[in-house]
Amino acid sequence: MTAYGHWIDGAWRAPQQGHYPVVNPATEEVVGEAPEATPAEVAAAVTAARAARDGWSRTDPRTRAAVLDRMADLIVEHSEELLPLLQAETGATTRVTSTVQLPVAVERFRRYARGALEPDVVPLAPKPVPTGPLAPGGLIGAVALRRPVGVVACITSYNFPVVNLAGKVAPALAMGNTVVAKPAPQDPLSCLELGPVFREAGLPDGVFNVVTGSGPGAGEALVSHPGVDMVSFTGSTAVGKKIAESAGRSMRRVLMELGGKGAAIVLGDADEKTLASAIGAVGSVWSFHSGQVCTAPTRVLVQRSLYERVVTGLQRYAESLTIGSPVDNSTVVGPLISAAQRDRVEAYVAGARDQGARIVTGGTRPGLRPGFYAAPTLIADATPAMAVAREEIFGPVVVALPFDSEDEAVRIANDTPYGLYDYVFSADTARAWTVAARLHSGNIGINTVQRHPDTPFGGFKESGVGRDGGSFALHAYSELQSVVWPS
């Protein structure tokens, strides 16, 4: 078992306040020990990032691209060590670990290696300007340029620690920023392991730093540090609001991807193929990382003529899934990240039951010991006002609600504080397109839960501020600067 230090200025730094245990959600055994950060250690990481900022921002984009490509290569080369660690600390199944937890991170570094070479100058047509009280007139030329923001605090979520970190760090570095990362406390070890990997790739010391902590202290110290120019956060809406309040005091930039309560609307014209797609898509709440995904379609809104048919199909889907150890290749549903999260999920289900909702399947704890397991659960006949239909549960729980008209479906879908990702299933894609336009959500899937990697990603309402993904992430991690001259 390894006891890690913070990664600061290109080297391990032993923590002043010791370590805390990182626990395997499937075995409840300690995977390793992560360092507890003090405000002084967070400040040291920010100081290192500020010292490296000028040099990295002036580095030729081709050099930045080469380093990012090499970072991707080395993650692949170190995958035999990283994959088991990722699986142990996240509890993800073998399928999710091998196809998503690391490969998607690799692709993100490759994507932003290309992104480092994208044009950062927006040419503007010359304008004839008359003489005024400030300056003589003439033909005035101008350009808008994307400039790096500076030091970026990257605070990531526990469900996909390396993938989420890659989605922040790769575009930030491509644009010439430096980074202080603060991974989620539940599974920070793989993120710490990236420090020496990135140094081996040729990343200069201080450009990438990692601090960790078991509680909110490290994140709070990082967000409030005056040397941080931007905060990029993925996590709960409640924490996001606190970060926005702190960042607002100094007007620093924020990019926040927060909670979601995705609605999958199944219209009454759905044919057999569309119904099968809808059931498979909603079933991904159970089969993909135990529902610990912010974009998951955790509410299924079904036109009444198809309601019982969809509920029955989802019940069969849920009951066909194998729950068990994530290292077993037959397992589809692994554990939740912690006992606290499992208990939170169970409390939501109990609350729905007490309010009169029908627990179609699941709702009781699987008889698996050890591990933090929750059964795939389908709740029917809930009302839109119930907590299970409005609040993010972040577990393997689907809530089914019937509707009679499109207007009612749109009203129910929009009646939560969130607006991250919704879905429309219909045999008539033109009709689905029209319904999508009425949904207050940053992302809409029509007859699919598949993502497009170059689309802008982010949420409406309390699901976040700003957009990343594709070239939009390069915009997110840069400031626009106008330069004007007489022609």
Residue pairs with C-beta under 8 A, 6 or more apart in sequence:
1 30
1 31
1 32
1 33
2 32
2 33
2 189
3 19
3 32
3 33
4 12
4 19
4 32
4 33
4 34
4 35
4 189
4 192
4 212
5 12
5 13
5 14
5 15
5 35
6 12
6 13
6 15
6 35
6 37
6 41
6 45
6 192
6 209
6 210
6 211
6 212
7 13
7 192
7 195
7 196
7 208
7 209
7 210
8 41
8 44
8 45
8 48
8 209
8 210
8 211
9 44
9 45
9 48
9 51
9 52
9 205
9 206
9 209
10 195
10 199
10 204
10 205
10 206
11 205
12 195
13 41
13 44
14 35
15 35
15 36
15 37
15 38
15 41
16 38
16 40
16 41
17 36
17 37
17 38
18 35
18 36
19 33
19 34
19 35
19 36
20 33
20 34
20 36
20 185
20 213
20 214
21 30
21 32
21 33
22 30
22 31
22 32
22 33
22 34
22 89
22 186
22 187
22 188
22 189
23 29
23 30
23 31
23 186
23 338
24 30
24 31
24 88
24 89
24 91
25 90
25 91
25 334
25 335
25 336
25 337
25 338
25 371
25 372
26 91
26 325
26 326
26 327
26 334
26 335
26 370
26 371
26 372
27 370
27 371
28 370
28 371
28 372
31 85
31 88
31 89
31 189
32 85
32 89
32 189
34 185
34 188
34 189
34 192
34 212
34 214
35 41
35 211
35 212
35 213
36 212
36 213
36 214
36 218
37 182
37 211
37 212
37 213
37 217
37 218
37 221
38 221
39 217
39 221
41 211
42 180
42 211
42 218
42 221
42 222
42 225
43 221
43 225
43 227
45 180
45 209
45 210
45 211
45 222
46 151
46 180
46 209
46 222
46 225
46 227
46 228
47 227
48 205
48 206
48 209
49 151
49 178
49 179
49 180
49 206
49 207
49 209
49 227
50 150
50 151
50 178
50 227
51 206
52 178
52 204
52 205
52 206
52 207
53 148
53 150
53 151
53 177
53 178
55 204
56 64
56 173
56 176
56 177
56 178
56 204
56 207
57 148
57 176
57 177
58 176
59 176
61 116
61 117
61 120
62 116
62 117
64 116
64 173
64 174
64 176
65 113
65 114
65 116
65 117
65 174
66 113
66 202
67 173
67 201
67 202
67 203
68 109
68 110
68 112
68 113
68 116
68 170
68 173
68 174
69 109
69 110
69 113
70 201
70 202
71 109
71 197
71 198
71 201
71 203
72 106
72 107
72 109
72 110
72 113
73 201
74 197
74 198
74 200
74 201
75 82
75 102
75 105
75 106
75 109
75 194
75 197
76 106
78 193
78 197
79 102
81 193
82 102
82 162
82 190
82 193
83 97
83 98
83 101
83 102
85 189
85 190
85 193
86 92
86 97
86 101
86 102
86 161
86 162
86 187
86 190
87 94
87 97
87 101
87 326
87 327
89 161
89 186
89 187
89 188
89 189
89 190
90 97
90 101
90 158
90 159
90 160
90 161
90 187
90 337
91 290
91 326
91 334
91 335
91 336
91 337
91 371
91 372
92 100
92 101
92 289
92 326
92 334
93 289
93 326
93 331
93 332
93 333
93 334
94 326
94 327
94 328
94 329
94 331
95 329
95 332
96 288
96 289
96 334
97 326
100 160
100 163
100 289
101 160
101 162
101 163
102 162
102 163
104 160
104 163
104 166
105 162
105 163
105 165
105 166
106 166
107 453
108 163
108 166
108 167
108 170
109 166
109 170
111 170
111 453
111 470
112 170
112 171
112 173
112 174
112 473
112 474
113 170
113 174
115 170
115 171
115 174
115 471
115 473
115 474
116 173
116 174
116 175
118 471
118 474
120 145
120 146
120 147
120 175
120 474
120 478
121 143
121 144
121 145
121 146
122 143
122 144
122 145
122 146
123 143
124 141
124 142
124 143
124 144
126 139
126 140
126 141
126 142
126 487
127 139
127 140
127 142
128 137
128 138
128 139
128 140
129 137
129 138
129 139
129 140
130 137
131 137
138 486
138 487
139 486
139 487
140 484
140 485
140 486
140 487
141 484
141 485
141 486
141 487
142 482
142 483
142 484
142 485
143 482
143 483
144 480
144 481
144 482
144 483
145 480
145 481
145 482
145 483
146 175
146 474
146 475
146 478
146 479
146 480
146 481
147 176
147 478
147 479
147 480
147 481
148 175
148 176
148 177
148 477
148 478
148 479
149 175
149 177
149 229
149 230
149 253
149 477
149 478
149 479
150 177
150 178
150 229
150 230
151 177
151 178
151 179
151 180
151 227
151 228
151 229
151 230
152 168
152 172
152 177
152 178
152 179
152 180
152 228
152 229
152 230
152 231
152 232
152 477
153 179
153 180
153 181
153 182
153 222
153 223
153 225
153 228
153 230
153 231
153 232
154 165
154 168
154 169
154 172
154 179
154 180
154 181
154 182
154 232
155 181
155 182
155 219
155 222
155 223
155 231
155 232
155 233
155 234
155 235
155 243
156 164
156 165
156 168
156 181
156 182
156 183
156 184
156 191
156 234
156 235
157 164
157 184
157 234
157 235
157 294
158 184
158 185
158 186
158 187
158 292
158 337
159 289
159 292
159 293
159 294
159 337
160 289
161 183
161 184
161 187
161 188
161 190
161 191
162 190
162 191
162 194
164 234
165 181
165 183
165 191
165 194
167 468
167 469
167 473
168 179
168 181
168 232
168 234
168 468
169 179
169 181
169 208
171 468
171 473
171 474
171 476
171 477
172 179
172 232
172 477
173 179
173 203
173 207
173 208
174 474
174 477
175 474
175 477
175 478
177 230
177 477
178 206
178 207
178 208
179 207
179 208
179 209
180 209
180 210
180 211
180 222
180 228
181 191
181 208
181 209
181 210
181 211
182 210
182 211
182 212
182 213
182 218
182 219
182 222
183 191
183 192
183 210
183 212
184 235
185 212
185 213
185 214
185 215
186 337
186 338
187 337
188 210
188 212
191 210
191 212
192 210
192 212
194 208
194 210
195 208
195 209
195 210
198 207
198 208
199 205
211 218
211 222
212 218
213 219
216 239
219 239
219 243
220 246
222 228
222 231
223 231
223 243
223 246
223 247
224 246
226 250
228 252
229 252
229 253
230 252
230 253
230 254
230 255
230 477
231 243
231 247
231 252
231 253
231 254
231 255
231 256
232 254
232 255
232 256
232 468
232 476
232 477
233 239
233 240
233 243
233 254
233 255
233 256
233 257
233 258
234 256
234 257
234 258
234 294
235 258
236 258
236 259
236 392
237 258
237 259
237 392
237 417
237 418
237 462
237 463
240 256
240 258
240 464
243 254
243 256
244 254
244 256
244 465
247 253
247 254
253 479
254 465
254 466
255 458
255 465
255 466
255 468
255 476
255 477
256 464
256 465
256 466
257 294
257 420
257 457
257 458
257 459
257 463
257 464
257 468
258 294
258 418
258 420
258 459
258 462
258 463
258 464
259 294
259 392
259 418
259 420
259 462
259 463
260 294
260 295
260 296
260 392
260 418
260 420
260 421
260 459
260 463
261 298
261 299
261 390
261 391
261 392
261 416
261 417
261 418
261 420
262 295
262 296
262 297
262 298
262 299
262 420
262 421
262 422
262 423
263 297
263 299
263 300
263 301
263 412
263 413
263 422
263 423
263 439
264 278
264 281
264 282
264 297
264 299
264 300
264 301
264 422
264 423
264 424
264 425
265 301
265 409
265 410
265 413
265 422
265 423
265 424
265 425
265 435
266 274
266 275
266 278
266 300
266 301
266 302
266 303
266 306
266 310
266 425
267 303
267 406
267 409
267 424
267 425
267 426
267 428
267 431
267 432
267 435
268 303
268 304
268 305
268 306
269 426
269 427
269 428
269 431
270 278
270 306
270 425
270 426
270 427
271 427
273 427
274 425
274 426
274 427
274 447
275 306
275 309
275 310
275 313
275 425
277 425
277 447
277 448
278 300
278 310
278 425
278 447
279 310
279 313
279 314
279 317
280 317
281 297
281 423
281 425
281 445
281 448
281 449
282 297
282 300
282 314
282 398
283 314
283 317
283 318
284 296
284 297
284 449
285 291
285 293
285 296
285 297
285 298
285 376
285 396
285 397
285 398
286 317
286 318
286 321
286 332
286 333
286 376
286 396
286 398
287 321
287 332
287 333
288 296
289 334
290 333
290 334
290 335
290 336
290 374
290 395
290 396
291 298
291 393
291 394
291 395
291 396
291 397
292 336
292 337
292 341
292 394
292 395
294 392
294 394
294 420
294 421
295 420
295 421
295 443
295 449
295 451
297 398
297 421
297 422
297 423
297 449
298 392
298 393
298 397
298 398
298 399
299 389
299 398
299 399
299 400
299 401
299 412
299 413
300 310
300 314
300 398
300 399
300 400
300 401
301 401
301 402
301 403
301 409
301 412
301 413
302 310
302 311
302 400
302 401
302 402
302 403
303 402
303 403
303 404
303 409
304 402
304 403
304 404
307 400
307 402
310 400
311 360
311 378
311 380
311 400
314 360
314 378
314 398
314 400
315 360
315 361
315 378
318 361
318 362
318 376
318 377
318 378
318 398
319 361
319 376
321 332
321 333
321 376
322 330
322 331
322 332
322 333
323 331
323 332
323 333
323 334
323 366
323 368
323 373
323 375
323 376
324 330
324 331
324 333
324 334
324 368
325 331
325 334
325 371
326 334
326 335
333 373
333 375
333 376
333 396
334 373
335 342
335 371
335 372
335 373
335 374
336 342
336 345
336 372
336 373
336 374
336 395
337 372
338 372
339 372
341 372
341 394
341 395
342 365
342 372
342 373
342 374
342 395
344 393
344 394
344 395
345 374
345 393
345 394
345 395
345 396
345 397
346 365
346 374
348 387
348 388
348 391
348 393
348 395
348 397
349 359
349 362
349 363
349 377
349 379
349 388
349 397
351 386
351 387
351 388
352 359
352 379
352 382
352 386
352 387
352 388
352 399
353 359
353 363
355 382
355 383
355 386
356 381
357 379
357 380
357 381
357 382
357 383
357 386
357 388
357 399
358 379
358 380
358 381
359 377
359 378
359 379
360 378
360 379
360 380
360 400
361 375
361 376
361 377
361 378
362 374
362 375
362 376
362 377
362 378
362 396
362 397
363 375
363 377
363 379
364 375
365 373
365 374
365 375
366 373
366 374
366 375
374 395
374 396
374 397
375 396
376 396
377 396
377 397
377 398
378 398
378 400
379 388
379 397
379 398
379 399
379 400
380 399
380 400
381 400
382 388
382 389
382 399
382 400
382 401
383 389
383 401
384 390
384 401
384 412
384 415
386 399
388 397
388 399
389 399
389 401
389 416
390 415
390 416
390 417
391 416
392 418
401 412
403 409
403 412
406 435
409 435
410 435
410 438
410 439
413 422
413 439
413 441
414 438
414 439
414 440
417 461
417 462
418 459
418 461
418 462
418 463
419 439
419 440
419 441
419 442
419 459
419 460
419 461
419 462
419 463
420 441
420 442
420 443
420 458
420 459
420 460
420 463
420 464
421 441
421 442
421 443
421 444
421 445
421 459
422 436
422 439
422 441
422 443
422 444
422 445
423 444
423 445
423 446
423 448
423 449
424 432
424 435
424 436
424 439
424 444
424 445
424 446
424 447
425 432
425 446
425 447
426 432
426 435
426 446
426 447
429 446
429 447
432 446
432 447
433 446
436 444
436 446
440 460
440 461
441 459
441 460
441 463
442 456
442 457
442 458
442 459
442 460
442 463
442 464
442 467
443 455
443 457
443 459
451 457
453 469
453 470
454 469
454 470
454 471
455 469
455 470
455 472
456 467
456 468
456 469
456 470
456 472
457 467
457 468
457 469
457 472
458 464
458 465
458 466
458 467
458 468
466 476
467 473
467 475
467 476
468 476
